[in-house]
Amino acid sequence: MKAKLKRLCGGVMSSFFVVMLVACAGVGPQPGEMEIRSGVIEQITETQIETNHHRGVGAVVGGIAGLGLGSLFGGGTGRDVAMVLGTLGGALAGNEVQKKYDKPVAGQQIFVRTANGVLVSITQPATPGLSKGQKVYIEGSGEAARVVPQ
């Protein structure tokens, strides 16, 4: 009786794991694969693309540097005040430096009518050689989608 119960439990568990593996299998493109659709450009609009740098990194790095410099001055309470002022000053300076490097880049918003009639809008860095009426491929999907000539 115990052997039959063990075999039954083992079969149920095996079936459960098989069902879970099948349910977890991806339906979309697998790693290393890319979705590619074809279409025709209907419109291209020039635009500016904001950089994707993380805001605040300059302030954090500047604050840490200011903290280190502030710790070199004074002693006791004076040193604590120097560290706080160094941190605040460094954060402000780091933020200003980062603003100078975070400039928008030239881009294009491209409207492509796919082969199945769906209109897709993709914003990407400016790509020379693309024009209205041109046959193109849309490589990838979501944020990673890009329009490339056929």
VMD Tcl script that builds the backbone (N, CA, C; Angstrom):
set m [mol new atoms 450]
animate dup $m
set s [atomselect $m all]
$s set {name element resname resid chain x y z} {
  {N N MET 1 A 0.819 -1.181 0.000}
  {CA C MET 1 A 0.000 0.000 0.000}
  {C C MET 1 A 0.878 1.265 0.000}
  {N N LYS 2 A 1.929 1.257 0.829}
  {CA C LYS 2 A 2.833 2.401 0.892}
  {C C LYS 2 A 3.518 2.621 -0.451}
  {N N ALA 3 A 3.908 1.567 -1.112}
  {CA C ALA 3 A 4.591 1.672 -2.395}
  {C C ALA 3 A 3.675 2.315 -3.441}
  {N N LYS 4 A 2.388 1.908 -3.437}
  {CA C LYS 4 A 1.437 2.487 -4.385}
  {C C LYS 4 A 1.231 3.972 -4.102}
  {N N LEU 5 A 1.154 4.346 -2.822}
  {CA C LEU 5 A 0.967 5.737 -2.440}
  {C C LEU 5 A 2.186 6.568 -2.844}
  {N N LYS 6 A 3.394 6.018 -2.648}
  {CA C LYS 6 A 4.622 6.714 -3.054}
  {C C LYS 6 A 4.639 6.929 -4.561}
  {N N ARG 7 A 4.279 5.877 -5.314}
  {CA C ARG 7 A 4.263 5.966 -6.770}
  {C C ARG 7 A 3.240 7.000 -7.236}
  {N N LEU 8 A 2.064 7.026 -6.592}
  {CA C LEU 8 A 1.020 7.979 -6.942}
  {C C LEU 8 A 1.482 9.416 -6.655}
  {N N CYS 9 A 2.068 9.636 -5.487}
  {CA C CYS 9 A 2.581 10.969 -5.137}
  {C C CYS 9 A 3.681 11.389 -6.105}
  {N N GLY 10 A 4.559 10.470 -6.455}
  {CA C GLY 10 A 5.623 10.773 -7.408}
  {C C GLY 10 A 5.056 11.145 -8.773}
  {N N GLY 11 A 4.038 10.420 -9.211}
  {CA C GLY 11 A 3.402 10.724 -10.498}
  {C C GLY 11 A 2.712 12.080 -10.487}
  {N N VAL 12 A 2.025 12.385 -9.383}
  {CA C VAL 12 A 1.353 13.682 -9.263}
  {C C VAL 12 A 2.383 14.806 -9.267}
  {N N MET 13 A 3.454 14.657 -8.518}
  {CA C MET 13 A 4.492 15.683 -8.461}
  {C C MET 13 A 5.164 15.855 -9.826}
  {N N SER 14 A 5.438 14.760 -10.510}
  {CA C SER 14 A 6.048 14.842 -11.840}
  {C C SER 14 A 5.121 15.576 -12.804}
  {N N SER 15 A 3.856 15.236 -12.764}
  {CA C SER 15 A 2.884 15.915 -13.626}
  {C C SER 15 A 2.812 17.394 -13.301}
  {N N PHE 16 A 2.839 17.740 -12.019}
  {CA C PHE 16 A 2.796 19.131 -11.595}
  {C C PHE 16 A 3.989 19.897 -12.157}
  {N N PHE 17 A 5.182 19.328 -12.050}
  {CA C PHE 17 A 6.373 20.004 -12.558}
  {C C PHE 17 A 6.354 20.141 -14.077}
  {N N VAL 18 A 5.834 19.150 -14.779}
  {CA C VAL 18 A 5.734 19.246 -16.236}
  {C C VAL 18 A 4.775 20.369 -16.619}
  {N N VAL 19 A 3.642 20.439 -15.934}
  {CA C VAL 19 A 2.672 21.504 -16.213}
  {C C VAL 19 A 3.291 22.869 -15.917}
  {N N MET 20 A 4.022 22.997 -14.824}
  {CA C MET 20 A 4.653 24.263 -14.474}
  {C C MET 20 A 5.701 24.669 -15.520}
  {N N LEU 21 A 6.487 23.723 -15.992}
  {CA C LEU 21 A 7.491 24.031 -17.006}
  {C C LEU 21 A 6.845 24.484 -18.305}
  {N N VAL 22 A 5.771 23.833 -18.712}
  {CA C VAL 22 A 5.077 24.211 -19.935}
  {C C VAL 22 A 4.459 25.594 -19.772}
  {N N ALA 23 A 3.888 25.881 -18.597}
  {CA C ALA 23 A 3.266 27.189 -18.348}
  {C C ALA 23 A 4.292 28.302 -18.339}
  {N N CYS 24 A 5.501 28.017 -17.906}
  {CA C CYS 24 A 6.547 29.044 -17.830}
  {C C CYS 24 A 7.250 29.262 -19.163}
  {N N ALA 25 A 7.043 28.393 -20.112}
  {CA C ALA 25 A 7.713 28.535 -21.402}
  {C C ALA 25 A 7.234 29.807 -22.079}
  {N N GLY 26 A 8.157 30.582 -22.628}
  {CA C GLY 26 A 7.822 31.852 -23.261}
  {C C GLY 26 A 7.131 31.652 -24.587}
  {N N VAL 27 A 6.179 32.532 -24.873}
  {CA C VAL 27 A 5.477 32.499 -26.135}
  {C C VAL 27 A 6.180 33.380 -27.162}
  {N N GLY 28 A 6.777 34.492 -26.709}
  {CA C GLY 28 A 7.444 35.459 -27.589}
  {C C GLY 28 A 8.822 34.982 -27.995}
  {N N PRO 29 A 9.592 35.924 -28.556}
  {CA C PRO 29 A 10.949 35.576 -28.975}
  {C C PRO 29 A 11.797 35.091 -27.796}
  {N N GLN 30 A 12.560 34.070 -28.020}
  {CA C GLN 30 A 13.433 33.511 -26.997}
  {C C GLN 30 A 14.747 34.295 -26.978}
  {N N PRO 31 A 15.549 34.152 -25.922}
  {CA C PRO 31 A 16.832 34.865 -25.870}
  {C C PRO 31 A 17.660 34.598 -27.126}
  {N N GLY 32 A 18.211 35.646 -27.675}
  {CA C GLY 32 A 19.000 35.507 -28.895}
  {C C GLY 32 A 18.167 35.687 -30.154}
  {N N GLU 33 A 16.826 35.684 -30.026}
  {CA C GLU 33 A 15.944 35.879 -31.171}
  {C C GLU 33 A 15.418 37.307 -31.145}
  {N N MET 34 A 15.047 37.835 -32.319}
  {CA C MET 34 A 14.509 39.186 -32.391}
  {C C MET 34 A 13.278 39.171 -33.284}
  {N N GLU 35 A 12.241 39.864 -32.837}
  {CA C GLU 35 A 11.036 39.997 -33.642}
  {C C GLU 35 A 11.316 40.999 -34.760}
  {N N ILE 36 A 10.988 40.641 -35.999}
  {CA C ILE 36 A 11.190 41.536 -37.130}
  {C C ILE 36 A 9.879 41.616 -37.912}
  {N N ARG 37 A 9.405 42.862 -38.131}
  {CA C ARG 37 A 8.195 43.093 -38.921}
  {C C ARG 37 A 8.567 43.988 -40.089}
  {N N SER 38 A 7.839 43.889 -41.185}
  {CA C SER 38 A 8.103 44.755 -42.329}
  {C C SER 38 A 6.958 45.737 -42.490}
  {N N GLY 39 A 7.259 46.864 -43.152}
  {CA C GLY 39 A 6.236 47.866 -43.371}
  {C C GLY 39 A 6.756 48.990 -44.239}
  {N N VAL 40 A 5.940 50.064 -44.322}
  {CA C VAL 40 A 6.276 51.230 -45.132}
  {C C VAL 40 A 6.161 52.471 -44.254}
  {N N ILE 41 A 7.143 53.369 -44.354}
  {CA C ILE 41 A 7.127 54.600 -43.573}
  {C C ILE 41 A 6.021 55.510 -44.090}
  {N N GLU 42 A 5.132 55.946 -43.192}
  {CA C GLU 42 A 4.071 56.882 -43.555}
  {C C GLU 42 A 4.433 58.317 -43.188}
  {N N GLN 43 A 5.218 58.487 -42.117}
  {CA C GLN 43 A 5.569 59.844 -41.684}
  {C C GLN 43 A 6.829 59.791 -40.830}
  {N N ILE 44 A 7.659 60.838 -40.951}
  {CA C ILE 44 A 8.839 61.000 -40.101}
  {C C ILE 44 A 8.792 62.413 -39.527}
  {N N THR 45 A 8.886 62.524 -38.205}
  {CA C THR 45 A 8.891 63.814 -37.526}
  {C C THR 45 A 10.187 63.946 -36.744}
  {N N GLU 46 A 10.900 65.050 -36.963}
  {CA C GLU 46 A 12.135 65.301 -36.205}
  {C C GLU 46 A 11.768 65.624 -34.761}
  {N N THR 47 A 12.555 65.137 -33.812}
  {CA C THR 47 A 12.292 65.352 -32.394}
  {C C THR 47 A 13.601 65.363 -31.618}
  {N N GLN 48 A 13.514 65.647 -30.341}
  {CA C GLN 48 A 14.669 65.589 -29.442}
  {C C GLN 48 A 14.434 64.448 -28.455}
  {N N ILE 49 A 15.454 63.646 -28.225}
  {CA C ILE 49 A 15.354 62.529 -27.286}
  {C C ILE 49 A 16.156 62.880 -26.046}
  {N N GLU 50 A 15.498 62.848 -24.904}
  {CA C GLU 50 A 16.199 63.095 -23.643}
  {C C GLU 50 A 17.165 61.947 -23.381}
  {N N THR 51 A 18.299 62.262 -22.777}
  {CA C THR 51 A 19.260 61.211 -22.462}
  {C C THR 51 A 18.677 60.294 -21.410}
  {N N ASN 52 A 19.155 59.080 -21.364}
  {CA C ASN 52 A 18.644 58.120 -20.395}
  {C C ASN 52 A 19.576 57.957 -19.204}
  {N N HIS 53 A 20.439 58.976 -18.966}
  {CA C HIS 53 A 21.295 58.925 -17.785}
  {C C HIS 53 A 20.435 59.026 -16.545}
  {N N HIS 54 A 20.877 58.412 -15.495}
  {CA C HIS 54 A 20.129 58.452 -14.251}
  {C C HIS 54 A 20.298 59.815 -13.594}
  {N N ARG 55 A 19.184 60.480 -13.382}
  {CA C ARG 55 A 19.216 61.787 -12.727}
  {C C ARG 55 A 19.690 61.610 -11.290}
  {N N GLY 56 A 20.478 62.546 -10.824}
  {CA C GLY 56 A 20.922 62.518 -9.441}
  {C C GLY 56 A 22.263 61.858 -9.223}
  {N N VAL 57 A 22.800 61.185 -10.232}
  {CA C VAL 57 A 24.093 60.521 -10.060}
  {C C VAL 57 A 25.182 61.561 -9.789}
  {N N GLY 58 A 25.137 62.686 -10.507}
  {CA C GLY 58 A 26.128 63.739 -10.287}
  {C C GLY 58 A 26.058 64.285 -8.877}
  {N N ALA 59 A 24.839 64.459 -8.362}
  {CA C ALA 59 A 24.668 64.969 -6.999}
  {C C ALA 59 A 25.210 63.986 -5.970}
  {N N VAL 60 A 24.963 62.702 -6.169}
  {CA C VAL 60 A 25.439 61.690 -5.219}
  {C C VAL 60 A 26.965 61.628 -5.227}
  {N N VAL 61 A 27.541 61.564 -6.419}
  {CA C VAL 61 A 29.004 61.488 -6.515}
  {C C VAL 61 A 29.636 62.761 -5.948}
  {N N GLY 62 A 29.066 63.917 -6.278}
  {CA C GLY 62 A 29.582 65.178 -5.744}
  {C C GLY 62 A 29.449 65.253 -4.235}
  {N N GLY 63 A 28.334 64.767 -3.697}
  {CA C GLY 63 A 28.132 64.760 -2.246}
  {C C GLY 63 A 29.147 63.884 -1.532}
  {N N ILE 64 A 29.434 62.733 -2.099}
  {CA C ILE 64 A 30.429 61.836 -1.496}
  {C C ILE 64 A 31.818 62.476 -1.524}
  {N N ALA 65 A 32.153 63.107 -2.658}
  {CA C ALA 65 A 33.454 63.777 -2.757}
  {C C ALA 65 A 33.532 64.938 -1.767}
  {N N GLY 66 A 32.441 65.696 -1.644}
  {CA C GLY 66 A 32.406 66.805 -0.696}
  {C C GLY 66 A 32.516 66.341 0.740}
  {N N LEU 67 A 31.905 65.206 1.053}
  {CA C LEU 67 A 32.000 64.630 2.393}
  {C C LEU 67 A 33.452 64.278 2.702}
  {N N GLY 68 A 34.127 63.672 1.746}
  {CA C GLY 68 A 35.532 63.309 1.938}
  {C C GLY 68 A 36.406 64.528 2.150}
  {N N LEU 69 A 36.173 65.553 1.349}
  {CA C LEU 69 A 36.964 66.783 1.511}
  {C C LEU 69 A 36.646 67.478 2.826}
  {N N GLY 70 A 35.385 67.529 3.204}
  {CA C GLY 70 A 34.987 68.178 4.447}
  {C C GLY 70 A 35.567 67.497 5.666}
  {N N SER 71 A 35.774 66.183 5.570}
  {CA C SER 71 A 36.317 65.447 6.721}
  {C C SER 71 A 37.790 65.767 6.977}
  {N N LEU 72 A 38.437 66.424 6.026}
  {CA C LEU 72 A 39.850 66.775 6.184}
  {C C LEU 72 A 40.058 68.037 7.018}
  {N N PHE 73 A 39.000 68.799 7.246}
  {CA C PHE 73 A 39.123 70.088 7.924}
  {C C PHE 73 A 38.583 70.033 9.346}
  {N N GLY 74 A 39.234 70.723 10.253}
  {CA C GLY 74 A 38.752 70.911 11.615}
  {C C GLY 74 A 38.807 69.661 12.460}
  {N N GLY 75 A 38.173 69.768 13.607}
  {CA C GLY 75 A 38.090 68.651 14.530}
  {C C GLY 75 A 36.840 68.810 15.380}
  {N N GLY 76 A 36.308 67.740 15.887}
  {CA C GLY 76 A 35.118 67.787 16.746}
  {C C GLY 76 A 33.908 68.300 15.994}
  {N N THR 77 A 33.204 69.264 16.603}
  {CA C THR 77 A 31.997 69.829 15.999}
  {C C THR 77 A 32.312 70.578 14.717}
  {N N GLY 78 A 33.426 71.279 14.669}
  {CA C GLY 78 A 33.840 71.997 13.457}
  {C C GLY 78 A 34.017 71.058 12.278}
  {N N ARG 79 A 34.543 69.886 12.555}
  {CA C ARG 79 A 34.724 68.889 11.498}
  {C C ARG 79 A 33.373 68.395 11.003}
  {N N ASP 80 A 32.432 68.173 11.918}
  {CA C ASP 80 A 31.089 67.725 11.527}
  {C C ASP 80 A 30.415 68.759 10.628}
  {N N VAL 81 A 30.546 70.039 11.009}
  {CA C VAL 81 A 29.968 71.117 10.197}
  {C C VAL 81 A 30.642 71.150 8.825}
  {N N ALA 82 A 31.963 71.008 8.781}
  {CA C ALA 82 A 32.691 71.003 7.504}
  {C C ALA 82 A 32.250 69.834 6.627}
  {N N MET 83 A 31.975 68.682 7.229}
  {CA C MET 83 A 31.527 67.518 6.465}
  {C C MET 83 A 30.133 67.763 5.876}
  {N N VAL 84 A 29.228 68.349 6.666}
  {CA C VAL 84 A 27.871 68.633 6.171}
  {C C VAL 84 A 27.933 69.648 5.038}
  {N N LEU 85 A 28.675 70.735 5.246}
  {CA C LEU 85 A 28.793 71.760 4.208}
  {C C LEU 85 A 29.473 71.207 2.953}
  {N N GLY 86 A 30.490 70.369 3.141}
  {CA C GLY 86 A 31.162 69.743 1.996}
  {C C GLY 86 A 30.221 68.846 1.213}
  {N N THR 87 A 29.380 68.095 1.936}
  {CA C THR 87 A 28.418 67.207 1.274}
  {C C THR 87 A 27.413 68.012 0.465}
  {N N LEU 88 A 26.845 69.062 1.069}
  {CA C LEU 88 A 25.863 69.882 0.361}
  {C C LEU 88 A 26.484 70.595 -0.836}
  {N N GLY 89 A 27.658 71.191 -0.637}
  {CA C GLY 89 A 28.336 71.880 -1.736}
  {C C GLY 89 A 28.713 70.930 -2.862}
  {N N GLY 90 A 29.204 69.763 -2.504}
  {CA C GLY 90 A 29.573 68.766 -3.520}
  {C C GLY 90 A 28.363 68.271 -4.294}
  {N N ALA 91 A 27.237 68.087 -3.594}
  {CA C ALA 91 A 26.012 67.633 -4.263}
  {C C ALA 91 A 25.531 68.682 -5.259}
  {N N LEU 92 A 25.544 69.947 -4.863}
  {CA C LEU 92 A 25.128 71.014 -5.777}
  {C C LEU 92 A 26.061 71.098 -6.983}
  {N N ALA 93 A 27.359 71.051 -6.733}
  {CA C ALA 93 A 28.334 71.126 -7.832}
  {C C ALA 93 A 28.202 69.921 -8.764}
  {N N GLY 94 A 28.054 68.729 -8.202}
  {CA C GLY 94 A 27.908 67.523 -9.023}
  {C C GLY 94 A 26.660 67.556 -9.880}
  {N N ASN 95 A 25.583 68.086 -9.332}
  {CA C ASN 95 A 24.331 68.198 -10.089}
  {C C ASN 95 A 24.495 69.160 -11.266}
  {N N GLU 96 A 25.173 70.285 -11.048}
  {CA C GLU 96 A 25.398 71.258 -12.125}
  {C C GLU 96 A 26.286 70.674 -13.222}
  {N N VAL 97 A 27.299 69.929 -12.845}
  {CA C VAL 97 A 28.180 69.296 -13.841}
  {C C VAL 97 A 27.392 68.305 -14.672}
  {N N GLN 98 A 26.541 67.508 -14.029}
  {CA C GLN 98 A 25.761 66.511 -14.763}
  {C C GLN 98 A 24.803 67.183 -15.743}
  {N N LYS 99 A 24.215 68.317 -15.374}
  {CA C LYS 99 A 23.288 69.027 -16.270}
  {C C LYS 99 A 23.968 69.414 -17.575}
  {N N LYS 100 A 25.250 69.748 -17.525}
  {CA C LYS 100 A 25.975 70.155 -18.733}
  {C C LYS 100 A 26.161 68.985 -19.695}
  {N N TYR 101 A 26.193 67.772 -19.175}
  {CA C TYR 101 A 26.398 66.601 -20.025}
  {C C TYR 101 A 25.103 65.925 -20.426}
  {N N ASP 102 A 23.991 66.256 -19.785}
  {CA C ASP 102 A 22.692 65.648 -20.102}
  {C C ASP 102 A 21.950 66.494 -21.128}
  {N N LYS 103 A 22.420 66.484 -22.353}
  {CA C LYS 103 A 21.791 67.255 -23.415}
  {C C LYS 103 A 20.987 66.298 -24.301}
  {N N PRO 104 A 19.817 66.762 -24.784}
  {CA C PRO 104 A 19.022 65.902 -25.672}
  {C C PRO 104 A 19.757 65.653 -26.988}
  {N N VAL 105 A 19.468 64.525 -27.610}
  {CA C VAL 105 A 20.071 64.178 -28.897}
  {C C VAL 105 A 19.000 64.231 -29.980}
  {N N ALA 106 A 19.430 64.462 -31.217}
  {CA C ALA 106 A 18.495 64.511 -32.339}
  {C C ALA 106 A 17.886 63.137 -32.558}
  {N N GLY 107 A 16.573 63.132 -32.779}
  {CA C GLY 107 A 15.887 61.864 -32.995}
  {C C GLY 107 A 14.789 61.996 -34.031}
  {N N GLN 108 A 14.130 60.882 -34.292}
  {CA C GLN 108 A 13.027 60.842 -35.241}
  {C C GLN 108 A 11.888 60.033 -34.650}
  {N N GLN 109 A 10.660 60.532 -34.839}
  {CA C GLN 109 A 9.484 59.724 -34.535}
  {C C GLN 109 A 8.999 59.228 -35.885}
  {N N ILE 110 A 9.029 57.913 -36.055}
  {CA C ILE 110 A 8.741 57.309 -37.355}
  {C C ILE 110 A 7.454 56.504 -37.242}
  {N N PHE 111 A 6.509 56.793 -38.157}
  {CA C PHE 111 A 5.255 56.051 -38.208}
  {C C PHE 111 A 5.346 55.057 -39.360}
  {N N VAL 112 A 5.208 53.776 -39.032}
  {CA C VAL 112 A 5.339 52.710 -40.027}
  {C C VAL 112 A 4.026 51.928 -40.086}
  {N N ARG 113 A 3.499 51.750 -41.311}
  {CA C ARG 113 A 2.322 50.900 -41.521}
  {C C ARG 113 A 2.847 49.510 -41.827}
  {N N THR 114 A 2.582 48.556 -40.917}
  {CA C THR 114 A 3.102 47.199 -41.096}
  {C C THR 114 A 2.334 46.469 -42.187}
  {N N ALA 115 A 2.864 45.327 -42.590}
  {CA C ALA 115 A 2.270 44.534 -43.661}
  {C C ALA 115 A 0.840 44.101 -43.325}
  {N N ASN 116 A 0.536 43.950 -42.019}
  {CA C ASN 116 A -0.825 43.535 -41.650}
  {C C ASN 116 A -1.738 44.733 -41.357}
  {N N GLY 117 A -1.292 45.977 -41.682}
  {CA C GLY 117 A -2.134 47.157 -41.583}
  {C C GLY 117 A -2.067 47.932 -40.286}
  {N N VAL 118 A -1.261 47.494 -39.333}
  {CA C VAL 118 A -1.147 48.177 -38.046}
  {C C VAL 118 A -0.179 49.351 -38.182}
  {N N LEU 119 A -0.551 50.499 -37.601}
  {CA C LEU 119 A 0.324 51.665 -37.611}
  {C C LEU 119 A 1.156 51.647 -36.336}
  {N N VAL 120 A 2.485 51.674 -36.497}
  {CA C VAL 120 A 3.416 51.603 -35.367}
  {C C VAL 120 A 4.226 52.893 -35.320}
  {N N SER 121 A 4.372 53.477 -34.110}
  {CA C SER 121 A 5.181 54.677 -33.923}
  {C C SER 121 A 6.426 54.301 -33.134}
  {N N ILE 122 A 7.590 54.672 -33.668}
  {CA C ILE 122 A 8.857 54.375 -33.005}
  {C C ILE 122 A 9.686 55.654 -32.958}
  {N N THR 123 A 10.190 55.986 -31.773}
  {CA C THR 123 A 11.091 57.121 -31.621}
  {C C THR 123 A 12.490 56.561 -31.398}
  {N N GLN 124 A 13.421 57.014 -32.230}
  {CA C GLN 124 A 14.788 56.508 -32.174}
  {C C GLN 124 A 15.757 57.620 -32.547}
  {N N PRO 125 A 17.053 57.438 -32.260}
  {CA C PRO 125 A 18.038 58.438 -32.700}
  {C C PRO 125 A 17.962 58.605 -34.222}
  {N N ALA 126 A 18.271 59.799 -34.700}
  {CA C ALA 126 A 18.171 60.096 -36.134}
  {C C ALA 126 A 18.953 59.091 -36.957}
  {N N THR 127 A 18.282 58.549 -37.965}
  {CA C THR 127 A 18.896 57.578 -38.862}
  {C C THR 127 A 18.859 58.151 -40.273}
  {N N PRO 128 A 20.011 58.536 -40.833}
  {CA C PRO 128 A 20.022 59.092 -42.186}
  {C C PRO 128 A 19.564 58.042 -43.199}
  {N N GLY 129 A 18.935 58.511 -44.252}
  {CA C GLY 129 A 18.547 57.610 -45.327}
  {C C GLY 129 A 17.130 57.086 -45.225}
  {N N LEU 130 A 16.403 57.408 -44.172}
  {CA C LEU 130 A 15.009 56.980 -44.068}
  {C C LEU 130 A 14.122 58.067 -44.658}
  {N N SER 131 A 13.097 57.662 -45.431}
  {CA C SER 131 A 12.203 58.643 -46.038}
  {C C SER 131 A 10.793 58.078 -46.148}
  {N N LYS 132 A 9.835 58.984 -46.300}
  {CA C LYS 132 A 8.429 58.602 -46.428}
  {C C LYS 132 A 8.245 57.705 -47.651}
  {N N GLY 133 A 7.468 56.638 -47.494}
  {CA C GLY 133 A 7.204 55.703 -48.581}
  {C C GLY 133 A 8.220 54.586 -48.690}
  {N N GLN 134 A 9.281 54.627 -47.913}
  {CA C GLN 134 A 10.346 53.625 -47.976}
  {C C GLN 134 A 9.924 52.343 -47.262}
  {N N LYS 135 A 10.290 51.203 -47.840}
  {CA C LYS 135 A 10.043 49.916 -47.193}
  {C C LYS 135 A 11.111 49.700 -46.134}
  {N N VAL 136 A 10.670 49.306 -44.927}
  {CA C VAL 136 A 11.590 49.151 -43.809}
  {C C VAL 136 A 11.242 47.906 -42.999}
  {N N TYR 137 A 12.160 47.559 -42.117}
  {CA C TYR 137 A 11.927 46.527 -41.113}
  {C C TYR 137 A 11.841 47.203 -39.752}
  {N N ILE 138 A 11.006 46.670 -38.896}
  {CA C ILE 138 A 10.972 47.072 -37.495}
  {C C ILE 138 A 11.598 45.917 -36.734}
  {N N GLU 139 A 12.768 46.168 -36.157}
  {CA C GLU 139 A 13.475 45.137 -35.402}
  {C C GLU 139 A 13.190 45.309 -33.921}
  {N N GLY 140 A 12.848 44.235 -33.240}
  {CA C GLY 140 A 12.594 44.271 -31.802}
  {C C GLY 140 A 11.207 44.763 -31.492}
  {N N SER 141 A 10.964 45.018 -30.205}
  {CA C SER 141 A 9.656 45.488 -29.769}
  {C C SER 141 A 9.825 46.365 -28.537}
  {N N GLY 142 A 8.796 47.152 -28.235}
  {CA C GLY 142 A 8.827 48.023 -27.065}
  {C C GLY 142 A 9.899 49.082 -27.185}
  {N N GLU 143 A 10.561 49.377 -26.054}
  {CA C GLU 143 A 11.607 50.416 -26.011}
  {C C GLU 143 A 12.788 50.078 -26.913}
  {N N ALA 144 A 13.000 48.793 -27.188}
  {CA C ALA 144 A 14.161 48.370 -27.975}
  {C C ALA 144 A 13.884 48.338 -29.474}
  {N N ALA 145 A 12.669 48.687 -29.916}
  {CA C ALA 145 A 12.324 48.624 -31.339}
  {C C ALA 145 A 13.080 49.683 -32.129}
  {N N ARG 146 A 13.544 49.320 -33.327}
  {CA C ARG 146 A 14.259 50.228 -34.218}
  {C C ARG 146 A 13.775 50.024 -35.640}
  {N N VAL 147 A 13.734 51.118 -36.417}
  {CA C VAL 147 A 13.375 51.056 -37.821}
  {C C VAL 147 A 14.654 51.058 -38.634}
  {N N VAL 148 A 14.786 50.076 -39.537}
  {CA C VAL 148 A 15.970 49.978 -40.388}
  {C C VAL 148 A 15.521 49.762 -41.842}
  {N N PRO 149 A 16.284 50.284 -42.816}
  {CA C PRO 149 A 15.899 50.100 -44.228}
  {C C PRO 149 A 15.946 48.625 -44.622}
  {N N GLN 150 A 15.108 48.278 -45.599}
  {CA C GLN 150 A 15.119 46.895 -46.113}
  {C C GLN 150 A 16.282 46.717 -47.055}
}
mol reanalyze $m
mol bondsrecalc $m
mol representation Tube
mol addrep $m
